[in-house]
Amino acid sequence: IKVLCTKTYMGVRAREEFFMYYNTPVTSLHLPNRSCKAYREVINKVPYYMVKVAKNEYIGCGGKSLEKNFTHVTYTLSLQSEPQAIGNIIRDPVIKLDFTCIFPFIRTVSLPFPVEPISSEAMVRVDELDATIQMMLYTDHSYTTAFSSAPTVELGDQVYVEITVTEPADFFLLRINDCWATQSQQANASEGLVHSLLLNGCATDDTVAFHSLSEGESGLNGQSSTIHYSFAMFPSPSGAPAYLLISPHCSPFLSYLFSLFSLSIAIVSQSHISHI
């Protein structure tokens, strides 16, 4: 028996011989909604009985209420057989296969200090699903050359940031919810400089701008698996040293394309920048 969890559907399949042992024809197999029926398919010369449910059919086919906690969200369906009655007698057992797909909901990762190169990755594995998220700094608006060590950025110069889902490609949509900068490498630091760049997806710093990924491809927040944005380096607070080490942090969220609502993976990353 194999459970199928993909970005477009979920399902289950089992060898035909399993059902034949219990005298269960494929025509008697269905999901809780009897109109969602199983079918026979031969894969590598092996016959299977299977069922697949597209994302917009999950509720209609009798999917159970979504279960979620702080880390995962769970989809559950049941493949069951119709009782095969002979007169008033049912001799063969009724088969019921509960199958579940579990997807990541929230993950948090921070970039180590010191940074070489300036990037952050998080890998999440749930059953057969891996998600790798990376954050990097680039030298200019072309986003072709990434910094390989912590750069020194002068006051007023633009800082170019890329956050992307590297694996799996074209599977998630990224949305940057919050970005901020602190003097500490700890994302939740409250002492010293705390400068907000984005809040709830909207710029709180007038110099923040999102950039298109390529000609004709939207650079809007939440419409791609890669986000390019920039901000201008800001002055040190009164009394701070001339060279100030700052740590930008971002909390991007991932929307899983199969979900009926937004599933999220959060990653908090920092890249260390010093400026005059």
Beta strands, then each sheet from edge to edge (+ up, - down):
strand 1: 2-5
strand 2: 9-15
strand 3: 29-30
strand 4: 39-43
strand 5: 46-54
strand 6: 67-68
strand 7: 72-81
strand 8: 85-86
strand 9: 89-90
strand 10: 96-104
strand 11: 119-126
strand 12: 129-138
strand 13: 158-167
strand 14: 172-182
strand 15: 194-199
strand 16: 202-203
strand 17: 209-211
strand 18: 226-232
strand 19: 244-256
strand 20: 269-270
strand 21: 273-275
sheet 1: 1+ 2- 5+ 4-
sheet 2: 3+ 7- 6+
sheet 3: 3+ 7- 10+
sheet 4: 8+ 9-
sheet 5: 11+ 12- 13+ 18- 17+
sheet 6: 16+ 15- 14+ 19- 20+
sheet 7: 16+ 15- 14+ 19- 21+
end
